[in-house]
Amino acid sequence: MTLGAEYRKLWAANAISNLGDGIMFVAAPLLATILTKDPVQVAGLTVANTLSRTLFALFSGALADRLDRRLAIVLVDIFQAALLGFLGIVVLGGWANIPLLYVIFFLMGAAQTLADTAAPALLPDVVPKKHLERANSWFATTQLVADEFVGPPLGGLLFATAAAIPFFLNGASFAAAAAFMLAMRGTFQAERAEDSLRTTLVHEVGEGISWLLQHRLLRVLAVTLGTTSVAYAFTFPILVLFAREVLGLDAAGYGLLLAFSSIGGLAGAAVAGRCSRWLGSGWTIFGALLLGAASYVGIALSANPYFVGVMLALYIFHVTVYNVIEVSLRQSIAPRRVLGRVSSAYLMLGLVGMALGALLGGLLARNFGLTTPFWVGALVLAGTALLALPAVNNKTIAKALSERPNPSA
């Protein structure tokens, strides 16, 4: 990695916190199942976290454009470290209960939303524009390894040893991430016009949305993110049922299926930048969306777990390539002063798309069978690719990049 010392510190903070997230991904539902056998109450952890992220997404973007973005992430990391340390003490003392978990996950979701909007806005201050795709690819690779391969099995092992350990360790990971962020040197606060210093958060949210609506390329990419999130959520919440009833897999087999599919994400992170250079960003996005649609069709047509595993890997490949290119374009084009708010609008659309897709996918599966969400998801992805092409292609992207204002704007 030759992206500079400050990027290495940012990457280390990201890697450590992602490892903690992977541990939490397994430990939290395991704790919930000890406290209740009601699946609705267990699912409520995700609902609490997603609800807070949705409620605070746009305001987090405005805060990310007001504050020193590095300091904002540090404060979020310290806050989450304190929350998880408290949770570890509660679990250790045997005082944990479902309502308390809901409160903690709601607060963590709200805090994490600020970090999720500040981090993409901070990266262009650390890495030159020409290296953004490579920097985002490293982030994607690290996240997959930490979240999918290392964190979950480690979280299960630690929880089996002592239920409180994963929460203490996750809290420690956020504290370590904050230390790496504090070690970064540089300026990480966007310049603001003098008349904007007296505006309200609501006004600034409106300013960011207004800027995004006026930029055709990024506006269409934002809508595309929303529709692809719907397509993703059509299938993945019911994938465990598909694996059991259609593929005939047990719990261990389902875990292996997910682990194998993550290989596609690693491959996507490795080649996203090369694809963009060879084909151009526009054709790469178009091809990735069509590949996602084709992989859904392959899954819908097969009951062979090995073939479905390959198709899932291709699907995750397309998601990773698309995300790396899309985030890099957003960071390269949006002015620094509104980048946090633009990123928060993308986050908001993604969260709403996920919620809507999960609901519709469940209804489709219940009424028309477990393969139906894959067919409908394929149509959504293919339709999105075709409808977005006039606005998202190599020519329009090159034009938008050439019109990019001064990075400090």
Secondary structure, 3 states (H helix, E strand, C coil): CCCCHHHHHHHHHHHHHHHHHHHHHHHHHHHHHHHCCCHHHHHHHHHHHHHHHHHHHHHHHHHHHHCCHHHHHHHHHHHHHHHHHHHHHHHHHCCCCHHHHHHHHHHHHHHHHHHHHHHHHHHHHCCCHHHHHHHHHHHHHHHHHHHHHHHHHHHHHHHHHCCCHHHHHHHHHHHHHHHHHHCCCCCCCCCCCHHHHHCCHHHHHHHHHHHHHHCHHHHHHHHHHHHHHHHHHHHHHHHHHHHHHCCCCCHHHHHHHHHHHHHHHHHHHHHHHHHHHHHCHHHHHHHHHHHHHHHHHHHHHCCCHHHHHHHHHHHHHHHHHHHHHHHHHHHHHCCCCCHHHHHHHHHHHHHHHHHHHHHHHHHHHHHHCCCHHHHHHHHHHHHHHHHHCCCCCHHHHHHHHHCCCCCCC
